[in-house]
Amino acid sequence: MPAKKTFNDDQVVEKIMHLFWKQGYYHTSMDDIVTTSGVKKQSLYNALGDKHTLYLKALSRYHQQTLTACARNMQKLERAGESALTVLGMLFSRGLKTDAQPQGDLMANAVAEFGASDADVQRAVTWFYDDYLTLIAAAILKGQASQQVTTQQSSMALAQSLLDARIGLQTRLRLGSQIDVAQQQQVWLAFLKA
């Protein structure tokens, strides 16, 4: 008779996600994962898969959590009557400077570590950034409709520029650069303003 599972998959993946986020894929060993999760190695393999599979699960969890939080924050700001520029400021700087999580962004870290060398990681990152881009473009489109955001470029072109700037900041923060995120946000909002 197989042993009864004594852990919650979601809680374990959450812990492992933060470990990969902090240390990166290549600097995280299976022993680190076992220690952090509190689950025996064979039980992890049986329930959740190998290190690469765990990494993909961590990327998926990060994607779901981040995009859900962004969508909720957008709705909250819009219900409060905040401007499209306020929403865009939140999307630009959300999570860039906080002590509650590792610096940067798990997806930007994945790009830095893997580039295009792993098709599964590349798919996960592309899916995440496509969804984030869609959120930004929707906020820009609303801002253009209300004449708060410039119409000199399409909403998608502006969204791509804003996302690229965010990814660049995330990468620099991960490298330990001291960046005034609020100042960068103000520069981009001035650029977007109608």
Secondary structure as UniProt FT lines:
FT   HELIX           9..23
FT   TURN            26..27
FT   HELIX           30..37
FT   HELIX           41..48
FT   HELIX           51..79
FT   TURN            80..81
FT   HELIX           84..93
FT   TURN            94..95
FT   HELIX           106..114
FT   TURN            115..116
FT   HELIX           119..145
FT   TURN            146..147
FT   HELIX           155..174
FT   TURN            175..176
FT   HELIX           181..192
//
